[in-house]
């Protein structure tokens, strides 16, 4: 579909499922090469990462574990206060962690999560994100291992990303259509 309606907004096709698959495969290969002699723990940031993490982990061909955290920082299309809703649930002391994000925009959620993981005395933290919005970043990160796509300030839905809880099930990624 070239255009979808999610809630009260119209979205145009932005990144196809085929483009996502190709890039996810490349990212999985990079992670496998980088962590070939280690057994990393993938920590997915819910809810948005669930589709990306599932596809990414299938492309990683080294021993690994996974868990999730759940943070909330959006209401509609606006940023809100970050709230940790669900913890990791496994001991990460001395472990190499790969934090999996759906989208990094301001970086507030990522900074919060990294600081929380550092308190758990992890060995290392690398970040793997499907989308990165460099022009929106409020923080600097030197531990970004892989990014699927760099985008501008577009508000996007699909492939796990939502607008007020809707649109996560779309196979492609759509950007908010310009107002007509």
Secondary structure as UniProt FT lines:
FT   STRAND          3..6
FT   TURN            7..8
FT   STRAND          9..15
FT   HELIX           17..34
FT   TURN            35..37
FT   STRAND          41..46
FT   TURN            47..49
FT   HELIX           50..58
FT   STRAND          65..75
FT   TURN            76..77
FT   STRAND          78..86
FT   TURN            93..94
FT   STRAND          96..104
FT   HELIX           108..118
FT   TURN            119..121
FT   STRAND          124..132
FT   HELIX           134..136
FT   STRAND          144..150
FT   STRAND          156..158
FT   TURN            159..160
FT   TURN            164..165
FT   TURN            168..169
FT   STRAND          173..176
//
